[in-house]
């Protein structure tokens, strides 16, 4: 379904640009290159940041964030450090929610 959505989005572009974008999307999904791994890790981390900083329902499960996408951050020590910082924010949100 996602692949069809990408094809639909890039259809108005030139064939060369379509091929380039589809190739990048495929690289991202496969996660074989260092760049693809970095983007995938940042994508997951960004979602958690939104959860930590945004407005969520009162019963939002912050505990879920502690495991969400963790495997994508393990390839690089810097990404692991960033993930640890984000997890600290998540723990704070868990504590805050228990106090409410």
N, C-alpha and C positions, 0 to 999 in steps of 0.2 A: 504494500500500500504506500509506504513511504517513497519507494523508488518511482512509482507512478506519479506521486505528487511532485517530486523533483522534476521529472520529465515535463510535467504540465507547466511548472514555474519557468523552466528555461526554454520552453518552446519558442517564444518570440525572439530569442537571441540567434545570432549567426550560428551555423553548424559548428564552426571551430570553437566558439565560446561555449556552446552546449557541451561539446565533447570534453573540454577542459573542466567545466564545472561538474559534470557527471563523474569524471575521473577523480576529482578532489573529494566528492561526496563518497565515492566507493573507497578511496584511501582512508577517509575518516571512519567509515563503518568497519573496515577490516582492522584498523588500528595497528598496522604493521610498521609504519614509519614512526620515528620519534616525534615528528610534528603532529601526526594524527593522534598519537597517544596523549600529547600535551593538550590538544584541543578537546579531546574526549574528557580528560581529567578536569579541565577548566569548565567545561559544560556542566558536569555533575556538581562541581564545587559552587558554581554560580547559582544553581538551583537551591542549594542549601543556604547560601547567603540570602537569597530572596526569602526563604522560609524564616530565617533568623531575624531578618530586618523588616519584613512585611507584616501586614495584618492577616492573621490566620484565625480560623474558628476557635472558640474556647477549648475545644477538645482535640486540638491539633496534636498529632503524634510526633513530637520532636525526636523521640527515641529512634524512630525510623531513619532519620537523617544520619545517625551515627554509623550506619552500615551502607547507606545509599551511595552507590558508585565508588566505594572505597577501593575496590580492586584496580580502578583506573589510575589511582594515585601512587601505586607502589613501584612504578618503573623508575622513579627518580627521587633522590633524597630531598630536593627542593620542593617537589610536589607533595611529598610526604609531610614536610614541615608546614606547608600551607594548609594541608588537610588537618593537621593537628591543631592549628590555630582556629580553624573553622569549627572543629569538634569542640574546642573549649567554649566557643560562643554557644554552641548547641547545648552543652551541659548547663550553661547559665540559663538558657531558655527553659530547660527541663526543670531546674530548681525554681525559677520564677513562676512557672505554671503550677507547681505543687503548692506554692505559697498562696496562690489565688483561690 
